[in-house]
Amino acid sequence: ILNKILPKYPSWCLRQGISGVVKIRIWVEASGSIREGTLIELSSGYPDLDQSVINALKSWKFAPLPSNVVQESQWGIITFRFVCG
């Protein structure tokens, strides 16, 4: 990962002590850019937490695939845990 910004914890969730887990599927182009169409595999149950993850992922950038491998999109699932402590 060349550029990673963590999701922001919505202030109202912090004030109310809300925790949650978001699992999201992303597709990464051969260039290292995140492709549109991220998919929530597991919602936190709080749309603001889920959207915070989606917004943060828009700025992520991965290293491009080396030229000696097949230039195709790849996918993965990332888990984010919001823990109010």
Secondary structure as the mmCIF struct_conf table of DSSP 4:
data_model
#
loop_
_struct_conf.conf_type_id
_struct_conf.id
_struct_conf.beg_label_comp_id
_struct_conf.beg_label_asym_id
_struct_conf.beg_label_seq_id
_struct_conf.end_label_comp_id
_struct_conf.end_label_asym_id
_struct_conf.end_label_seq_id
STRN STRN1 ASN A 3 ASN A 3
HELX_LH_PP_P HELX_LH_PP_P1 LEU A 6 LYS A 8
HELX_RH_AL_P HELX_RH_AL_P1 SER A 11 GLN A 16
TURN_TY1_P TURN_TY1_P1 GLY A 17 GLY A 17
STRN STRN2 GLY A 20 VAL A 28
TURN_TY1_P TURN_TY1_P2 ALA A 30 SER A 31
BEND BEND1 GLY A 32 GLY A 32
STRN STRN3 SER A 33 ILE A 34
HELX_LH_PP_P HELX_LH_PP_P2 ARG A 35 ARG A 35
BEND BEND2 GLU A 36 GLU A 36
STRN STRN4 LEU A 39 LEU A 42
BEND BEND3 GLY A 45 GLY A 45
HELX_RH_AL_P HELX_RH_AL_P2 PRO A 47 LEU A 57
TURN_TY1_P TURN_TY1_P3 LYS A 58 SER A 59
STRN STRN5 LYS A 61 LYS A 61
HELX_LH_PP_P HELX_LH_PP_P3 ALA A 63 PRO A 66
TURN_TY1_P TURN_TY1_P4 SER A 67 ASN A 68
BEND BEND4 VAL A 69 VAL A 69
STRN STRN6 GLN A 74 PHE A 82
#
